[in-house]
């Protein structure tokens, strides 16, 4: 099967980035949102990011026009075309919500289509248990998707070799670097990254150093492009907490216990950049 038509479920930070990349590489993309307003917001973000690429001489004005022409509006999951070759779910990190989407789509989309989730931590095996397990895979892009080269390809327990090979080849066509990962909590990226961020929050809570100095140590001492607290704000503190809870519950190991300060900030609505305030103000 050739993969030509892609459905992306969710037009948020990850979904609009995934749509952008596929459309720019010549694929027909059906971007699905729950309302006209959310779709318009996603398309505005994609357009702005294409304009940024034009300013950097990465693409031309003609490239922008052709990319946007390949993006198709879908309002409501039930309206996804039956003949799409690949579905990529990119909604928020909630297992029940993701499972509901895949159950719905399993009755709509042709049987030989591949289902993929952009989940950053939820078990691909659990998600695949409700729909075509052999054709189900994790496709974890990094943020911002148009810039970052890595794609973690996560094999569920029943993911077939054929499905894996097709998604690996597809990732290469997108000029991404695919890495094979087996289905354990947090995969590779977040199993390593999130405990580091969580430990930085513990250090702040315990008064080891100021938030600015914690970030400075990691930037200047470890050559990280941004400090862990700034990065947490960029990711979203609610997302960080959700991933830490997946790690904590998945491994049943106290070393993954979410920092109480992280939990308190999420409860207070201080989620980082998207709320205007996290560890820093924006």
LINWOZI-V600060 format. One line per field, one symbol per residue. ss: DSSP state (H for helix, E for strand, L for the rest). psi: psi as a letter, one per 20 degrees, with the letter a starting at -180 (. if undefined). burial: 1 if it has 16 or more other ideal C-beta (glycine too) atoms within 10 Angstrom, else 0. Layout:
ss->???
psi->???
burial->???
//
This chain:
ss->LLLLEEEEELLLHHHHHHHHHHHHLLLEEEEEELLHHHHHHHHHHHHHHHHHHHHLLLLLHHHHHHHHHLEEEEELHHHLLLLLLEEEELLLLLHHHHHHHHHHHHLLLLLLLEEEELLLLLLHHHHHLLLLHHHEEEEEELLLLLLLLEEEEEELLLLLHHHHHHHHHHHHHLLLEEEEEELLLLLLHHHHHHHHHHHHHHHHHLLLLLHHHHHHHHHHHHLLLLLHHHHHHHHLHHHHHHHHHHHHHHHLLHHHLLLHHHHHHHHLLLLEHHHLELLLEL
psi->ppohppppopkbggghgggggghhjjqppooprirhghghgghgggghhghhhghjkhrrhhggghghhjppppophijpqhjqhppoplarnoggggggghgghhigqqhjqppqpjqihqphgghiiipmhhkpqpnoqqppgigphpopopprhjpqhggghghghghhhjkroqppprnqpicgghhggghgghhhhghghikhrrhghghgghghhjkqhqrhhggghggphhggggghhggghhilpiijppphhggghghijnibghiipdhrq.
burial->001011111111111111111111001111111000011001101110110010000010000100100110010010010001111111101000011011011101100011111111111110110111101111111100110000111111001100110111011001010110101011111110111011011111000000100110110000000011111111111111111111110100000101101110110001111110111000
//
